[in-house]
Amino acid sequence: MITLSGLVLRDVRVVTRDRVIHRGYVAIESGVIVDVGEEPYRGNEGFDEVYLNNMVVGPGFIDTHIHGALGVDLSTSTSSEISKLSKELPRFGVTSYTPTSVTLPQEELVRFCRNVRETSEGTEGARILGIHLEGPYINPRRAGAQNSNYTRQASLSELIELADASKGLLRSITVAPEVGGVRELIKKAVSTDIVVQIGHTDADYSTTREAIVLGASKATHLYNAMSGIHHRSPGAALALLHSKSTYLELIVDFIHIAPEVVSFTIDYAGYRRVILVSDSISAAGLSDGVYKLGGLNVEVTEGVARLAGRDTLAGSTLTMDKAFRNILSLGFHLEEAFYMASTSPAESIGVHSKVGSIAPGKLADLVVLREDLSIAATIIGGRLAYAREDFLKSAFK
């Protein structure tokens, strides 16, 4: 990485938590944002200044549900492979993420937690904010692309072992409310600051609402792998949508959810509750072919990932920059798209005091967008983690 200590990004469209500063600046010192405002800049004369000719600068994307990309399957990867992926994710505008497991035997989940913890202690690239366990306490009938042979009743002793293996990095866990022991697990998780997500569930409306009252606060890829919306039999999706305290993950690849449903969800719930996630597997960023997801074979054809020999969607090949552009294509505003890609994810896992928006005191985790909204550069902690060659030539003459 190139260190950018004592730098001002000038003549840019700055997207803050609430508005767009159409001709603004962002000042960075020692990896932290120290000033944001409208031009002209009249701050520290000792700072280097880079003029970006009305490019867009927003908070870096935060992917809180990612199984892998670029050939790395996080569930079964080594620490070095996780580190490799961390270094590559900035090309998609991702500045931080929570590596996400699939349902696996306990010993493999423990290994996953240890590997992520070891990687988080010194890796470059996208910072690891925590661990998301997608399962194993889910409904086998709604397992989707997860191995139903490893789904099981909730176990407090297993949860404690996984939390210990992560040494405080276990940030969230996806459960199905109807699975035995989940009520007690929700109480335990919430009491230890582990976010509980609801997904891979056949629960009805009332059972899902009970889980929300107990402390579940997030939907795992809303609509997908859960009981849906029916006028005589409202399911988990409606309960999650209806609860104003619940964050809603959406996979906006226009494959998992129709564009019309994406728009409806954001219009109804409000963009501040919506979280863009990739749910990407190891095939993301690569060509069609056969890949692995937690030991299962996945066939990718024309960018769509399905379990080999079946019609079941198996994660996605979506990247966060594409999800961001897809949201804008539906007519939502820049500040709304950045909120869903950066701010809501940070809020949903309790790290918004440091990342997820542009404001003095926040870490300088930023993405710079060209006029066509492609990634020009990604800055993490005030360091240039990724940049297109033409950006380097024009910005650092």
Protein Blocks (a to p, Z undefined) as FASTA:
>chain_A
ZZdehiadehiacddfkbccfbdcdddeehiafbdcddddfbdfkbccddeehpacdddd
ddfbdfbeehiafklmcfklmmmmmmmmmmnopabdcdddddddfklmmmmmmmmmmmmm
mpghjddfbdcdedjbdcfklnomacfklgccddfklmmmmmmmnnopambdcddfkbgh
klmmmmmmmmnopacddehiabdfklmmmmmmnopabdehehiapacddfklccfklmmm
mpmkbccddddehlmpcfklmmmmmmmnopklpccdfkiafknopacddddeehiacdde
ehiacdehiabdehjfbdfklmmmmmmmnopafklmmmmmmmmmmmmnopmmmgopaceh
iacddddddfkopafbdceehiafbdcfklmmmmmZZ
